[in-house]
Amino acid sequence: MKNVSLAVLVATGVIFASCNPTDQQAKTTSELQQEESVASDPSAGQSAVQDDESQKNVVQVAATSPDHTTLVTAVKTAGLVDVLTNAGPFTVFAPTNAAFEQLPAGTVEGLLKPEKRSDLRSILQYHVYVGVLNIDSFEDGQSLGQVNGGRVTMGVKDGKVTVNGANIIASIPSSNGVIHVVDQVLLPQ
């Protein structure tokens, strides 16, 4: 019995010795700093979590696109990063920089002012549907309720899909939904 106990003790020791002593040693300095920063700021939301392995969420996808810098700035200014980083799922109609440039001069700059934050939030929320709707799921005349309470109308004709007349020019899946790139900014009625 003594030999069996000793063998079990030795085997257990070998198993523990072969494991990494701690997960902390396997982490990079930047990962540890990120964890410390999140832990030290209890108000940090989902967007503060660093995850370099999973598929990117809608905000991360937009942030890597050179064609969506205006949209990303607007989302940050409106305080919607954490909301759109959460699990969702979301269908986001994402206007390009060129779409924002089609607005009357000074519109974007005006909306980025602190006193216009609620207007900016409403416009951005008009671009978001809760749920995942892939490009092939749209029907002509379909009406969707958006996050801001407004409605958009889908158009499908000759293989082209539009939302309130704006062309969907690309669709990009993400970890928490889908992004449909559009060539116009959608404005609530």
C-alpha positions in Angstrom: 0.0 0.0 0.0 2.9 2.3 0.8 4.4 1.7 -2.7 1.0 2.5 -4.4 0.7 5.7 -2.4 4.2 6.7 -3.3 3.6 5.9 -7.0 0.5 8.1 -7.0 2.3 10.9 -5.3 5.2 10.7 -7.8 2.8 10.6 -10.8 0.9 13.6 -9.4 4.2 15.5 -9.0 5.3 14.8 -12.5 1.9 15.9 -13.9 2.1 19.2 -12.0 5.7 19.8 -12.9 5.0 19.3 -16.6 2.3 22.0 -16.6 3.1 25.6 -17.0 3.6 27.0 -13.5 1.2 29.9 -14.2 -0.7 31.3 -17.1 0.9 34.7 -16.2 4.3 33.5 -17.5 2.8 32.7 -20.9 1.3 36.1 -21.3 3.0 39.0 -23.0 3.7 42.2 -21.2 1.1 44.0 -23.3 -1.6 41.4 -22.4 -0.8 41.8 -18.7 -0.9 45.6 -19.0 -4.2 45.4 -20.8 -5.6 43.1 -18.0 -4.3 45.5 -15.3 -5.8 48.5 -17.1 -9.2 46.8 -17.4 -9.1 45.6 -13.8 -8.1 49.1 -12.5 -10.9 50.7 -14.5 -14.2 49.1 -13.5 -16.1 51.3 -15.9 -14.2 49.9 -18.9 -16.7 48.0 -21.0 -16.5 45.1 -23.4 -14.4 47.1 -25.9 -11.6 47.1 -23.3 -11.2 43.4 -23.5 -8.3 42.4 -25.7 -8.8 39.3 -27.8 -6.4 38.7 -30.7 -7.6 35.2 -31.5 -11.4 35.5 -32.1 -13.1 36.8 -35.2 -13.4 40.6 -35.1 -16.6 42.2 -33.9 -18.4 44.9 -36.0 -16.5 47.8 -34.4 -13.1 46.1 -34.9 -13.9 45.3 -38.5 -14.9 48.9 -39.2 -11.8 50.2 -37.3 -9.5 48.3 -39.7 -11.2 49.7 -42.8 -9.7 52.8 -44.3 -13.1 53.5 -45.9 -14.8 53.8 -42.5 -12.7 56.3 -40.5 -15.6 58.8 -40.4 -18.0 56.2 -39.1 -15.6 55.0 -36.5 -15.0 58.5 -35.3 -18.7 59.1 -35.1 -19.3 55.8 -33.2 -16.6 56.8 -30.7 -17.9 60.3 -30.3 -21.5 59.0 -29.8 -20.3 56.6 -27.1 -21.5 53.5 -28.9 -18.3 51.5 -29.0 -19.1 49.3 -26.0 -22.7 48.8 -27.2 -21.6 47.6 -30.6 -18.8 45.5 -29.2 -21.2 43.4 -27.1 -22.5 40.0 -28.2 -25.3 41.5 -30.4 -26.2 40.1 -32.9 -26.3 43.2 -35.1 -26.9 44.0 -38.7 -25.0 47.3 -39.3 -25.5 49.4 -42.4 -22.0 51.1 -42.5 -21.7 54.2 -44.7 -18.3 54.8 -46.3 -16.3 58.0 -45.9 -17.5 58.9 -49.4 -21.1 58.5 -48.2 -20.5 61.0 -45.4 -18.9 63.4 -47.8 -22.2 63.5 -49.8 -23.9 65.2 -46.8 -24.1 69.0 -46.9 -20.9 70.8 -45.9 -20.5 71.1 -42.1 -23.0 68.3 -41.3 -20.5 65.8 -40.0 -18.5 68.4 -38.1 -21.7 69.7 -36.5 -22.8 66.3 -35.4 -19.5 65.6 -33.8 -20.0 68.5 -31.4 -20.8 67.5 -27.8 -24.2 69.4 -27.9 -25.3 67.2 -30.9 -24.4 63.9 -29.3 -28.0 62.7 -29.0 -28.7 63.5 -32.7 -25.5 61.7 -33.7 -26.5 58.7 -31.6 -30.0 58.6 -33.2 -28.5 58.7 -36.7 -26.0 56.0 -35.9 -28.6 53.8 -34.2 -30.8 54.2 -37.4 -28.0 52.2 -39.1 -28.3 49.2 -36.7 -30.8 46.4 -36.7 -30.8 43.9 -33.8 -30.4 40.4 -35.3 -28.4 39.1 -38.2 -29.8 39.6 -41.7 -27.5 38.4 -44.4 -27.7 39.8 -47.9 -29.7 36.9 -49.3 -32.4 37.2 -46.5 -33.7 40.6 -47.7 -36.9 40.9 -49.6 -38.2 43.8 -51.8 -40.3 46.1 -49.7 -39.2 44.5 -46.4 -39.4 47.0 -43.5 -37.0 46.7 -40.6 -37.2 48.3 -37.2 -33.9 50.0 -36.3 -32.4 50.5 -32.8 -33.4 54.2 -32.7 -37.1 53.2 -33.3 -37.2 54.2 -36.9 -37.8 52.0 -39.9 -35.8 51.3 -43.1 -37.2 49.7 -46.3 -35.2 47.2 -48.2 -35.2 47.0 -52.0 -34.2 44.0 -54.0 -34.2 44.3 -57.8 -32.1 42.5 -60.4 -29.8 41.0 -57.8 -29.0 44.4 -56.2 -30.0 45.2 -52.6 -30.7 48.6 -51.3 -31.7 50.1 -47.9 -33.7 53.3 -48.1 -32.3 53.6 -51.7 -28.7 53.3 -50.5 -26.8 50.5 -52.4 -25.3 47.7 -50.3 -21.9 47.4 -52.0 -20.3 44.7 -49.7 -21.2 42.5 -46.8 -18.7 41.5 -44.1 -19.5 38.9 -41.4 -18.2 39.6 -37.9 -18.2 37.8 -34.6 -21.4 39.6 -33.4 -23.3 40.2 -36.6 -22.9 41.4 -40.2 -21.8 44.7 -41.7 -23.4 45.8 -45.0 -21.4 48.6 -46.5 -23.6 51.3 -48.0 -22.9 54.2 -50.3 -25.1 56.7 -48.5 -25.8 57.8 -44.9 -29.2 56.8 -43.8 -31.1 59.7 -42.2 -34.1 59.1 -40.0 -37.4 60.6 -41.3 
